[in-house]
Amino acid sequence: MELDVLTREGASAGKVELPDDVFNVKAKKHLLHEAIRSYLANQRQGTASTKGRSEVRASGRKPWRQKRLGRARAGTVASPIWVGCGVAHGPKPRDYYFILPKKARRLAIKAALSMKAMAGEIRVVDSLDVDPPKTKEAVKLLRALGIEGEKCLLVVPEKREGLLRATNNLAGVRTTIAKDVNIYDILSSDKIVIDKDAIQPIVEVLTH
């Protein structure tokens, strides 16, 4: 697949060939679903915790006698049916992490990139440097590319503090380096903007 390379002003600066083994790959939908599920599960801390009836601080005595009061029987004020007491079947700290095989994870990412490329939702820019590193400069760049106001993912070959500072206050704009591209960021973005120098690192990560 061949795409135009754009300048920061939105003008054409030539063409670039996107390798078919990364940007022209098909995968079944269930694989994309599993990859997203794995990514989101692995972000969970799993620290939610509630106290059961044996853990809350409460008196151990029977609150009232068993019979002849016209009330429901009660053996402890720690019962889950009482407000502010133990929780029945509440969450406890647990690990949600599960691993998707490396080949499956890479195939899912390649399929997601291919979907975006075929839909015309990938832009290649000769440089994503923002100088000076100000928000208005980042807005100017997105406007020139015709994606201002859209959810977009900016992919650069290595960490660039100036770009991070310039896009930090822009809602819906995420920045990542090539080796950390993940399926969730790809599929949750309307457009993907790739620095021309980041294409080769993406290919190397996904094919080796």
N, C-alpha and C positions, 0 to 999 in steps of 0.2 A: 504494500500500500504506500502511496506517495502523497505527502501533504506539503502545503506551502509553509515556508518558514517566514514568520512575520517579525518585523522590527517592533520596538517599543511604541512606535507611532502608528502601528497597524499596517504599514506598507509591506509589500512582498519583498523578501530578501533571498529568493531562490526556493529550492525544493529539498525535501529530505525523504529518504526511503525508510519506512518502518518495517522491520523484519516480520515476515508472515508467521514465524513460529512463536511470536509474542502478540502481535496485533491482528492476527487473522486466525483465531482459534475458536472452536466451538466446544461447548460443554453442556451437559444436561443441567436443567434448572435445579434439580435436587442438590447437585454439588455446590452451586452458588449459595443455596439455602444453608447447607451444612457449614460452609465456610463462614458465612455471616453469623450463624449461631455460635460457632466456635469462638470467633473473635469477640462477640459481645459477652459470652460466658466468661472468657478469660479476663475481661475487664472488671468483673464483679469482685468486690472485696469479701463478700460472704461473712460479714461481721454482725449481721442482725441477730439479736438475741432477746429472748423473753424469759421470765421466770415462771416455772410451774408451781403447782400447789405445794410442793415440798421445799421450794426455795424462797417463797415470800416470807417476810417477817410478820408473823401473826400468832395469836394465842392458840394453844393446843387444846383448850377446854371446849367442851360442847356448849354452843351458845345458849341453848334452852333445852328443857327436858323433851323427851321423845313424844309424849302423848298428852292429850287433853288440853291443848292450847289453841287448837284450830289453825296452827301454822304448818307449813311444810316441814318435814324432817330435815334437820341440819346437824352435821357432825363436826364441822370446822368452818371458821370464817375465812379460811384460805381457799375455799372451793371456787373453781373457775366461774360458777354462776353468780358470784358476788362481785359487785363493782370494785375495782381496785385491787383485786386479789390475783391468784394464779391464772395463767393463760393456758388453755387446753390446746395442745398440738401447735404451739407457737414456734416461730423460727429459732434455730440454734446455729451458732457459727459452723459453717461448712465450706468446703472447697468446690467451686463450680467448674474448675479448670478441666478441660478435656482437649486432647491433642488430635488434630486432623493430620493424617499422613502428609509428609512434606510434598510429595508429588501431587497429591490431590489439592493441597493448598495453593501450590504454584499454578496448577492448571486452572483453578478457579479465578485467580488473579489475572492470568492471561486471557481467560474468556471474558472477564469483566472489561479489561482494556480493549479487547476486540469489539465488544458491544458498543463501547463509547466511540471507537474509531469509525465503525460502520455507520453509526448514527450521526457522524459529523460533529461530535461533541469534544473533540480533542484539538487544541491549538498548540502549535510549536512556535516558540519565540527564540530569536537568536540570543537573547540575554534577559534574565529576570532580575538583574541588578536594579535596585532603586536608589538613586542618588540625587539629592539628599534623601536619607531614610525617613521620609515624612508620609503621613497618611494621604495627603492630597496628591502626592506623587504616585502612590499605589492606585488611587482612584483614577488618576489620569491614564495610567497604564491599562486598567481594566476597561475604561471607557473606549480607549483606542482599539482594544481587541473586541469590542462589542459585547462584553459580558458584565457590564456594570450592574450591580443589584442582584446577580444570580449567585447561587451557591457554587463555589468553584474551589478546585484543588490545585495548588501551585506546586510543581515538582522541580526541585533543583538538585544538581549533582552533589553538593555538600552544603553544610549549614551556613546560612548567610544571615548574620545578625541584622543587617540593614533592612532586608526584606521582612524579617520577623517583626521588627519594630514598626515598619510602615503598614503592615497588614493586621497588626494586633487588635486594632479597634474596629476592623471591618467585619460586620456580621456576615456569617456564611462563607468566609474566606479562610481556608486552611492551607498551611505550608508544610511540606514534608520533603525529606531527602530521598533520593532514588531508591536506596537500599531498604527504606522503611515503608515503601508503598504497601498499603493493605486494601483488602477488598471492600471493607466498610466505607472508607473514605472515597474510594472510586465510585461505588454505586450510589452513595448518598449525595454526590456532587452533580450539578447540572452540566458543568463544563470542567475539563481538565486542561490546565496550561502547563506544558512541559518545556523546560529550558532545553535547548538543542543539545547541550553537553550532558544532559541527564539521560538521554535515550540509551546510550551504550551501557551505563551502569545498570539501568533497569533490565536490559536484555541479559547482561551477565548474571544478575541475581536470579533471574527466572529461568535460565537455561543451563546453569552449572550446578 
